[in-house]
Amino acid sequence: MMEWESVIGLEIHAQLATKSKIFSGAATAYGAAPNTQACAIDLGLPGVLPVLNTDAVRMAAMFGLAVEATVAERSVFARKNYFYPDLPKGYQISQYELPVVHQGHLIIDLDDGTTKTIGITRAHLEEDAGKSLHEDFSGMTGIDLNRAGTPLLEIVSEPDLRSAKEAVAYMKKIHTLVRYLGICDGNMQEGSFRCDANVSVRPKGQERFGTRAEIKNLNSFRFVERAIEYEIERQIHLLEDGGTVVQETRLYDPDQGETRSMRSKEEANDYRYFPDPDLLPLSIDTAFIEAARQALPELPDAKRERFMGEYQLSAYDAALLTVSRDLADYFEATVAALGGEAKLCANWVMGDLSGFLNKESKDIGDSPVDPSQLAGLLRRIQDQTISGKIAKEVFEAMWQGAGDADAVIDQRGLRQITDSSAIEQIIDTVIETNPNQLAQYRSGKDKLFGFFVGQVMKASKGKANPQQVNELLLKKLAG
């Protein structure tokens, strides 16, 4: 059997977080009633002229600087001509030959612990089209033009990806980056972050690329991975059966788990690109670029390295805590409020807190337990007011709005028993009521130690200090 190699490139569309559209003052808020956020410019009515949104340019420049790309001092907007019902002007304003950002790169982490550099060919500004609605129209299609004119940054990778997992790793890294920069909310369900995947295969060792198929509008990481894996297998089977791969655009059907042909793939000349006569070339001076540079936050990779150095966290912990800027900020605020103990804070942020957030589908910003409250709980673990097990009960009560840690502990009488004489009395009672287990333990069945620990903790209603229980129980059982 011939060995095959897949070649993958992604075109990621990130909706920029501007309050108005790229060429008009119409709002970009999600969820408005159909066609209530489309003005005369978005509709392409006669006599209207587009005016470029400066915020969109600033966000594009920030992205370019973050991926160490060149931010062009001069770029040009072009008209991409095609007919579709949700494109009222009959063309899309985009950038073609001279994009605002070009020649950058991003480093991704692979499953085997190594890293790989993925080239970024370009990132260009463009407007989004409207949306065709096929449900509830009795065989007809409705057109909602609210999205028409929404600013997009299309990020085009080099064909450097060699597997579906690499493609997902790259897409996740871009997703994290644009959210750190604050230029895109990354909401894939709302269409704010989606991608097209270009997939081809070739015999291993061959330099020439195979014929590619483009899979359109993938809006989840899971779909990206499944669609690419299916497409790779489809092309390999086709070639091994003596067929040829056709350059085309395909759609992924998540219900069937397969890609299906949509239309033959257009070439650039099919779109009849030409410079938009209504828009002057975009000129960006050095001062504008430097202002964008000054607005850059600490980037994910740099934050991860700092967490490992400053807080002595493992690479794994640091990676999880820096997956979002808000999560990293929450962690640091907790450490500051507690006055140290970064590992303890990390365990609770990644563990119980994240578990509750996931269970209720909340973002970290919506957590009912803020960093100072979590630090208050961890302080009570530190001073042995409560055990780690009781702390989980306290946290759940705090999550449900029962107050801060001290209030919950006092209301429920959860303070840990640290009086050695009180713990000894409980141990004596447990030993007296379990003579058979005591005899077996003393005859060599050491595993029964766990039984006695459990009985003591049960008798104390979980309040006895576990470390003291273990130490005192060992002495008592030894006779």
N, C-alpha and C positions, 0 to 999 in steps of 0.2 A: 504494500500500500504506500502511495506517495504521502510524504509529510507535507502538511499545509501550514501556512502562516497567515494569520488575519492582520489586516491593516485598517485601523480605525481613526477617524477624525471626528471631532464634535463641533457643532455650531450651536453655542449656547445663547439663548435670548434672555437677557436680564432686564426686567422692566425697571426703569429708573424711578427712584422715590421722589419725584418732583410733585408739587401740588397741582401743577397745570401741565398741559400737553406740550409737546416739543415745539409746535409751531403756532399754538393758539393759547388763549387764556382759559379754555374750558377745563373743568375739574377732571381729575383722574381717580377719584374715590371709587372703591369697589362696591358693587351691590346696588347702585342706583337703578331706578326703573328704566327700561329700555328707551334709548334715544333721548334721554333727558340731559346728557352731558356731551352732546355733539353740536358744535356751533357752526356758523356759516363756513369758516375756514376748514373745519374737519369734513364738512359735506362737499367741499370743492365747488361752492356756488360761484357764479361769474362775478368778477371784480374784486375778489378777496386776495390778500397776499399773506404768505407765511412770515412769521417773525420768530427767529430762533430763541429758544429758552436757554439763558446763560447757565442756569443750574445744571441742565443736562450736560453741557460742555464741561463744567467743573467736575461733575461726577465721572465722566469719561476720562478726564485727565488724571483724577485720583486713581482710577483703576490702572491706567497705563503706568503710573509711577510705582504702584504696588507690585506689579509684575515685571518691573525693571525694563519696560518697553520704551520706545521712542514716542513721545507726544509730539505730533506734527505741528510745526508752527503754521503750516498752511494745509488745509484739507478742503475737499470739494463735495458738495451735495449733488446727487444725481437723481434723475427720474428713472425708476425701474417700471417699465410699461407692461402691464398685462390686464386682462379683464377678469373680474370676479365680482359677484354681486355685492360683497361687503367692502369693496374698494371703490368708493363713490367717485374719486377723481379719475379712475382708469389708470392710475400709476401710483407707485409708492415712492416717497422721498427717502432715499437711502444714501450711502456713500459707496463708491465703487473703486475707481483707480487710486484715489488719494484718501485713505481713511484717517481718522483723527489719532488712532493708536496703531502702531505696528512693531513687529519683532520683539516680543517679550518671551517670558518663560515662567514656568511654575514647577516646583519640585513636589512630587507625590510620594507617599509611603506605600510600599508594596507589602503583601502578606508575609513574605519571607524575611522581613526586617530591613530590606534594602530600600534605596530610594531611586527615583528615576526623574529626569528632567524632561518636561513636555514643552515643546515650543508653542508659542502663541503667535500665529501669523499676523493677526490683525484684530482690532476691536473697533467697530464703526457704529456711528449713530444712525438711527432710522426711526420711522414712525410705524406703529402697529396698524393692522387693518381692523375692520369691524369683526363681527361674529355672526355666523349663520346658525339659526336655531331651527332644528328639524322636528322637535317634539311639539305636540299640541296644536298643530296647524293643519290637520286633516289632509295629508299628502302635499302640503305646500311648505315653503321655507320662509321663516321670518328673519329679518335683518336687524340686528342691534348695532348701532354705530357708536356706542359709548366708548369702545376701545380705540376707535379710529383716531390716529394722531397721538396715541400714548407713546411716550419716549422709550425706546429700546436701545440697549447696547448689545450688539451681536458680537460674541467672542468666538473667534474661529481658531481652532487648534491646528498645529501641523499634524500630518498623519503619523504620529509617533506612538500611538496606543496599539498594543498588540493582543489585548484580550478584553472581554467584557468587564472583568474585575478592574483592570487598569482604567477603563473608561469611567466606571462608577467612582473610583478613587479620585480621578481628575475632576469629575463633575462635582463631587462633594467638596473638594478643595476650593473650587471656584465659588460654590454656594456659601461656604464659610467665609471666604474672603469678601464677597460683595456685601454680606451682612455686617461683617466687622467694619467695613468702610462706611456703612450706613447709606449706601447708594441703591440698595434693593432689599425689599423685605423678605425675598426668597420664598414666598408662599406659592408652593407648586400647585395646590388645589385651586387657587384663584388665577393661575396662569401667569404669575409674576416671574416664574423661573422655569424654563422648559428648554428642550434641546432637539436638534436634528442630528442623527448619527449617520455618517458616511462609512459604509462597510465594504471591504473587498477582501479577497483571499488570493494567495499566490503560492506556488511551490516554494518550500523552504530553501533559502539560498538565492532565490531569484531577486534581482534588484528592481526590475520593472514592476510597477503596480498592476494589479488586476482591475477588471471593470467593476466599478463601485455601484452600489445601490444606496439611496438615501432614505432613511426611515424618519418620517416627519412627526413633529409634535409629541415628543415623549415627555411626560410631566411627572414622573416619579423615578427614583433611583432603581426600584425593583423592575419597573417596566424597561428602563434603559438596559439593564443587565439581561433580562429575558429576551428582549427584542434582538439585541446584538448576538446573543448565543444562538438563537433560532436562525438568524440570517446567515451566520457563519456556516452552520450545518447545512442550510438550504443550498448555499453556493457550492460547498464542497461536494455534496451529493450530486448536484447538477453537473458539475465539471467531471466527476468520476464516471458519470453515466454517459459522457460524450457530448453533453449539451454546452451551451455558452451562457454566460451571465449577461443580461441586458442592463444597460444603464437606465435606471428608472427611479421614480419616487414611489415608496411603499409606505403603507400604514401598518401600525401594530394593533392587532386585536387581542386585548388582554384576556377576554373570555375564552378564546380559542388557543391563546398562547402562540400565535403565528403572525407573520407579516404577510400583507397582501398587496398586490400591485395596485397603484393609484393612477399613475400616468407616466408616460415616457419622460425621462429627465431632461429638463430644458438646459440649454447652454446659455452663457452670458449674452450672446448675440440675439437669442430669442427675446430677450427683454428690451432690446434697443436702448441701452443706457445712453444718456447724454446729460451734461451738466444742467441742473435746474436753473432756468433763466430768471426765476423769481428770487433766488438766493445767491448772494455774493459768496465767494470763497471764504471759508472760515479761517480767520487769522488769529492766532494765539501768541501773545508776547511772553517774554521770559518772566515778567512779574506775575502774570496769571498762573503760569506753571508753578512758580515758587510758592504762591499762595495756596495752591492745591497741595503742594508737598507739605507745607506747614499744617494743613488740616488732616494729614494722615494720622490715624491712631497707631498704637503699637500693634503690629500685624501678628497673625496667629503663630507663625513659626518662631518669631522673636519672643512672644509671650510664653510659648511652651518652653523654650530654652531658659528663660528667666525663672519660670516656676521650678524647673529642675535644679537650677543653681541656688536661687534665693530660698526656696522652701524645702529643698532636698527631697523632692518628689521623684518617683520613678517616671520613666518615659511614658509608660502606659497611663499613669494617673494624670500627668501633665497634659497628655494628648486629650483625654476625656474632658478635663476641666476647661480646656481652651477651645472646645468645639464651637462654642458660641461666646461672643463678647460679654453678654449679660450673665452667663453662667460663671465665667472667669471673674467678673466684677463681684458677683455674689460671694464667691469663695474668698476673694481677697478681703472683702468687707467683714466676713465672718472671722477670718484670722486676726484682723485688726481689732475687732471688738473683743475677742477672747484674749488677745495679747500674746499670740503664738500658737503652738501645737498645730502646725499646718497639716500633718498627717491625719490627726483626729478630725479636723474640719473637712479635709478632703473625703474621708471615708463617709461622713454623714451627708455631705453634699451629693456625692456620687451614688450613695446608697439609699437611705431612707427618703431624703428630700426628692431625689430624681424619681424614685419609685412612686411616690405619691403624685408627682407632677405627671408622670406617664399614665398612671391609672385614671386620672381625671382630665387628661389631654390639656393640661395647662402649660403655659410658658413660664419660665423662671420669674418673669416680671409680675406674674399673677399669683405668686406664692403667698398664701396667707401667713406664712411664717417668714419674717424678714431676717436678715443676717444678725442683727443684734439679739433677736429672740432666740435664734439657734445657738448663738454664742452663750446666752444665759443658760440654756439647757446643758451645753457641753461643760460649762463651769461647774455644774452640779455633779457631773460625772467625775470631773477632776478632783473635787474636794470630798468625793465619796458620800455625798448626800444621797445619791441614788446609784444603782448599778446600771450597767449598759443595757440590761434586759428591761428594767423598769423605765429607762430613758425612752425606749421605743413606745411604751404606753403613754408616757408624758407627751412625746412628740405628736402622737396621733390626736390626743386631746387638744394640743395647741393648734394643730391643723384645722380642727373642727371649731375653733374659736373660743376655747375654754380659758384663754388668758395666757400669760407667760409661764415659764417653767416653775418658778417659785409658787405662783398661785395654784397651779395644778397639783404640785407636790403636797402643798398644805391642805388643799380641799380634799384630796383623796388619801391623805395619810400615808404617803409613799416614801417617807424618809427612811433611808437604809439603816439597819441595825448594825452598829459598829461596836457596841458594848460587848467585850469578850465574855463576860460572865453570863450575859443574857443568851449569847450564842451557845455557850457551853451547856446551859440548862436545856436548850432545845436539842442539842446533840445527845445529851444523857437520856432524854425521853425517847428519842428515836432508837438509840441502841437498846434500851430496856424493852421496847415493844417489838424488836426484831432479833430475838436471840438465835434463831436458826441461821439467819444470814450472817450474824456476827461470828458464829462458830465456823461457818464455811469460809468466811473471809480470813479468819485466823489460821485456817488449815491450808491456806495457799491460794484461794480463789480471789486474786487481787481485783478482778473486774467488777466485783461487787462494791468497790469503792464508789463507783458512779451511782449505784443504787442508793447508798447512804447519803451522798451529796443531794440527790434528787429529793429524798425524804425530808432532809433538813430544810431545803429551800421551800418545799411544799408547806412544811409546818410553820415556817416564818412568813408565808405568803409572798415569797420572793424578795423579802426585804433584807435578809441577812447578807452581809458583805461576803461575796463569793470567795475572795482570797483568804479571809479569816476562817470561813467555813472549812476550806481545804486544809489549812494549817492545823486547826484545832482538831478536826476530825481524824487526821493522820495520827495525832498523838493519842487520842482517845481509843481508836481502834487497835493501836499497838499495845494497849493495856497498861 
